[in-house]
Amino acid sequence: MTTTVAPQAQVLPDGEAATYADWFACLAEPTRVRLLHAVATAPRGITVGALTDLLGISQSTCSHHVRKLADVGFVQVRKEGTATIVTVNAACCAGLPHAADAVMGLLAPRPCCPEDVPADVTVRALRDDDWPAVRRIYGEGVDTGVATFETTVPSRATLDAKWIDGQRWVAEIDGTVVGWAAATPVSTRECYSGVAETSIYVADGHRGRGIGKALIRRQVIALDEAGYWTLQTSIFTENRASLALHHSAGYRTIGIRERIAQRDGTWHDTVLLERRNNIS
């Protein structure tokens, strides 16, 4: 029997695979998982004696598991007088989720952007005379109840002040504006100068025709070329079309922000997505 590997399949480097296998093997023992949890929730560290009492195990068993966790770098051990203090290795708090993402392919190179954009959609820079259409389409997004926490359309002056110059786009079909995309700085701090929050809206009656694909393609290419290294966006969990659109452009899910804000008196969760510039 012949096994065919899909062209997009990838293989982890041997060294990384061995490292992650050691980490996961170390956590294959339930007592060790409980012990690591206890250490991780004791920010100033905890003695082996206290761990022994907390977990209800013998001191020799506790010391054995501590050594195993220390060998792979999950915990650090130091002596203070006659006591042995165990602290969590802060690096593993990020390293372990990173390993899971790497094994599951979430850190593999992401697509640049959708390729199958409709031929009849033109994406161009926003002009002054586009603002009425842009604000109308924004209002149509507000009306869906799942596009934004805004309940009224921001003024032109508000949008003009916060949107990045050169990163404002509209989509046209037969000369009619049917969608827009814009980016906003996430911070005024210099260290975040390459991080932007992105937004895309498509007019009511034109959704599902690939307009969003055309807009996001132009948007991410332009932001990449402008040197932005991280794009982020927050999307209502109910807005599945927008989630799929952003995944098609290389965004990955970072996490769920539970009950992050209210809209019309109802709490909503949002999905936080992020896209890294493939060349950064």
Summary of the structure (lengths in Angstrom):
residues: 280
radius of gyration: 24.8
end to end distance: 41.6
largest distance: 80.5
contacts: 765
relative contact order: 0.10
helix: 39%
strand: 26%
